[in-house]
Amino acid sequence: MRLSNAITYSFIGIFLYLFSSCDIQNTGETVTIAAAANMRYPLKELTKAFTKETGIKCNLVISSSGTLTAQIKQGAPYDIFVSADTTYPEEIWESGLTEKPPKIYAYGKLVLWTMKSGIKPAISMLKNDSISHIAIANPKIAPYGRAAISVLNHYKLLDEVEDKLVYGESISQTNQFILSTSAQLGFTAMSVVLAPELKKKGTWVELENNLYEPIAQSAVQIIHKEVNKESAESFYDFLFSKKAREILENFGYSVNE
């Protein structure tokens, strides 16, 4: 099913607003963080804790990992890239745009989520006639979308439910399809359903992590000419601290010691 132009344009507008505001405010002791959509809610907590500890403010730009990678390669003025996988940070590193090689900060988990009270989220429900739309992030640019496709392939369901799939350009857009009940079921990140704003909404089930490749999420510090290197490095180091690890675990991520 194709996304409507209205929905697509509205999300483009939101992103442009975020990008513009971040660009304008990126002065002095401020770090601009480009982050995968699954990290939207954890990063609110992470940046709050970081600012409290250091006094350095953070601006967030949220989109799919693939989209952010393209923007970084085109010169977007981001200090840190917090990806939903390792492939995109590796691509940026190999392009000579990062201070250091990518480093894994967490492993994400995939869930099946619904807002419909009469539906119990389960893989077996996907082929049910009552399910006409299934939300999934675009697997071409979103790692959680690729993980969802792996699950469908494992159960040999992809061909059977392909006409029901509604693709979001990121987990954020996928979540909107689920929250609005435009899709009766959808694949999303566990960090979303555990967010304080959403944890009491709908019902969800965790999918076995052996059904998809580990969602190893990496971060890199971007090289650019702004006099912001020390502040960016401070946040990068904080992302791997004990405090950050505790926050990430509260959002359902697995984190190596």
MOKA-V614644 format. One record per residue. RES is the residue in one small letter. PHI is phi in whole degrees, -180 to 180 (none if undefined). OMEGA is omega in whole degrees, 0 to 359 (* if undefined). D_FIRST is the distance of its C-alpha to the first C-alpha in Angstrom with 1 decimal. Layout:
BEGIN
RES:PHI:OMEGA:D_FIRST ; RES:PHI:OMEGA:D_FIRST
END
This chain:
BEGIN
m:none:181:0.0 ; r:-83:176:3.8 ; l:-72:178:6.6 ; s:-73:179:9.2 ; n:-60:182:12.4 ; a:-62:180:14.5 ; i:-65:182:13.1 ; t:-60:182:13.3 ; y:-65:181:16.8 ; s:-64:180:18.1 ; f:-73:175:17.6 ; i:-62:179:19.1 ; g:-62:179:21.9 ; i:-61:181:22.5 ; f:-63:181:22.8 ; l:-62:177:25.2 ; y:-64:180:27.3 ; l:-62:182:27.6 ; f:-62:182:28.5 ; s:-64:183:31.0 ; s:-66:179:32.7 ; c:-66:183:33.1 ; d:-64:182:34.6 ; i:-67:186:37.1 ; q:-85:186:38.2 ; n:-77:179:38.6 ; t:-134:176:42.4 ; g:62:183:45.2 ; e:-83:180:44.5 ; t:-138:178:40.7 ; v:-113:177:38.2 ; t:-99:186:34.7 ; i:-114:174:32.3 ; a:-92:188:28.9 ; a:-135:174:26.9 ; a:-62:187:23.7 ; a:-61:179:21.7 ; n:-67:181:22.8 ; m:-96:182:26.3 ; r:-52:185:26.0 ; y:-77:176:27.9 ; p:-59:182:30.4 ; l:-68:174:31.3 ; k:-61:179:32.3 ; e:-72:181:34.9 ; l:-64:182:35.8 ; t:-70:177:36.5 ; k:-62:180:38.4 ; a:-66:180:40.6 ; f:-64:180:41.1 ; t:-65:178:42.1 ; k:-62:183:44.5 ; e:-79:188:46.0 ; t:-116:186:46.3 ; g:82:180:46.0 ; i:-88:180:43.4 ; k:-81:180:40.5 ; c:-129:171:36.9 ; n:-111:183:34.0 ; l:-112:171:30.4 ; v:-121:186:27.5 ; i:-111:176:24.3 ; s:-164:176:21.2 ; s:-76:180:19.7 ; s:-60:180:22.4 ; g:-65:179:21.2 ; t:-64:180:21.1 ; l:-64:178:24.6 ; t:-61:179:26.0 ; a:-60:180:25.3 ; q:-67:179:26.9 ; i:-63:180:29.9 ; k:-68:178:30.5 ; q:-93:174:30.6 ; g:101:178:33.2 ; a:-57:187:31.6 ; p:-82:178:34.6 ; y:-95:178:33.5 ; d:-94:183:36.2 ; i:-132:173:34.2 ; f:-118:179:30.9 ; v:-107:188:29.7 ; s:-92:176:26.9 ; a:-97:178:24.7 ; d:-154:176:26.0 ; t:-108:184:29.0 ; t:-62:182:27.5 ; y:-66:175:26.8 ; p:-60:176:30.3 ; e:-62:179:31.9 ; e:-62:180:30.4 ; i:-70:177:31.9 ; w:-60:181:35.1 ; e:-67:176:35.4 ; s:-84:178:35.0 ; g:77:186:38.1 ; l:-107:182:36.6 ; t:-122:180:37.5 ; e:-69:183:40.8 ; k:-141:175:40.4 ; p:-64:179:38.1 ; p:-60:178:35.2 ; k:-131:182:36.2 ; i:-74:178:34.2 ; y:-104:181:34.4 ; a:-170:175:32.2 ; y:-118:183:30.0 ; g:-84:179:26.7 ; k:-128:184:25.5 ; l:-103:177:22.1 ; v:-132:173:21.4 ; l:-111:193:19.1 ; w:-130:176:19.1 ; t:-145:173:18.6 ; m:-101:184:19.9 ; k:-82:184:20.2 ; s:-66:182:23.9 ; g:-89:183:23.6 ; i:-115:174:21.4 ; k:-97:184:23.2 ; p:-63:180:21.0 ; a:-162:179:21.5 ; i:-57:181:19.8 ; s:-63:181:20.9 ; m:-76:187:18.8 ; l:-60:181:15.4 ; k:-93:178:15.8 ; n:-66:181:17.3 ; d:-62:180:16.3 ; s:-74:180:16.5 ; i:-100:181:13.6 ; s:-104:181:10.3 ; h:-137:178:8.4 ; i:-124:183:9.8 ; a:-83:181:10.1 ; i:-153:177:11.2 ; a:-72:181:12.8 ; n:-57:184:12.1 ; p:-66:179:14.5 ; k:-72:183:15.7 ; i:-131:184:17.5 ; a:-122:181:17.6 ; p:-56:180:20.0 ; y:-71:174:18.7 ; g:-68:178:15.3 ; r:-64:178:17.4 ; a:-63:180:19.4 ; a:-65:178:16.5 ; i:-63:177:15.6 ; s:-61:178:19.4 ; v:-64:180:19.5 ; l:-63:178:16.9 ; n:-67:179:18.8 ; h:-58:180:22.1 ; y:-89:180:21.2 ; k:55:183:19.8 ; l:-110:189:16.6 ; l:-57:181:14.0 ; d:-63:185:13.9 ; e:-73:184:14.0 ; v:-110:186:11.2 ; e:-56:181:8.8 ; d:-70:180:6.5 ; k:-91:187:6.8 ; l:-71:176:6.3 ; v:-117:187:5.4 ; y:-95:171:7.6 ; g:-96:181:10.7 ; e:-76:175:13.2 ; s:-162:176:15.8 ; i:-62:180:16.8 ; s:-60:180:17.8 ; q:-69:176:14.5 ; t:-60:179:13.1 ; n:-62:179:16.2 ; q:-63:177:15.5 ; f:-62:181:12.4 ; i:-73:183:14.8 ; l:-62:180:17.8 ; s:-83:184:16.4 ; t:65:171:15.2 ; s:-62:172:11.7 ; a:-116:182:11.1 ; q:-72:178:14.0 ; l:-139:177:14.5 ; g:-162:177:13.9 ; f:-94:179:15.8 ; t:-149:180:18.1 ; a:-85:177:21.6 ; m:-60:180:24.7 ; s:-61:179:26.2 ; v:-73:184:23.7 ; v:-72:177:24.5 ; l:-96:178:28.2 ; a:-65:181:28.3 ; p:-52:182:30.9 ; e:-71:190:28.6 ; l:-125:190:26.1 ; k:-64:178:28.1 ; k:-102:182:28.8 ; k:-104:177:25.3 ; g:70:177:23.4 ; t:-132:183:24.1 ; w:-147:176:23.2 ; v:-137:177:24.4 ; e:-76:178:25.2 ; l:-93:183:24.0 ; e:-58:185:26.8 ; n:-74:175:27.2 ; n:-85:179:28.3 ; l:-88:181:24.8 ; y:-147:178:23.8 ; e:-61:179:25.9 ; p:-52:180:27.8 ; i:-88:179:26.0 ; a:-79:185:29.1 ; q:-106:184:28.8 ; s:-116:177:31.3 ; a:-133:176:32.7 ; v:-140:174:34.7 ; q:-99:185:37.1 ; i:-83:175:36.4 ; i:-85:169:39.4 ; h:-156:191:40.0 ; k:-85:181:43.1 ; e:-67:180:42.8 ; v:-84:187:45.7 ; n:-132:189:43.5 ; k:-62:184:43.9 ; e:-66:179:45.9 ; s:-65:179:43.6 ; a:-64:179:40.5 ; e:-65:178:42.5 ; s:-63:179:43.5 ; f:-69:179:39.9 ; y:-58:178:39.0 ; d:-65:180:42.0 ; f:-61:181:41.2 ; l:-59:181:37.7 ; f:-108:181:39.7 ; s:-84:179:42.3 ; k:-61:180:43.1 ; k:-62:179:41.9 ; a:-65:179:38.5 ; r:-60:179:38.3 ; e:-63:179:39.0 ; i:-64:181:36.3 ; l:-63:179:33.7 ; e:-65:177:34.8 ; n:-66:179:34.5 ; f:-98:173:30.8 ; g:91:178:30.4 ; y:-79:168:30.8 ; s:-93:184:33.2 ; v:-132:177:35.8 ; n:-75:177:38.6 ; e:-71:*:42.1
END
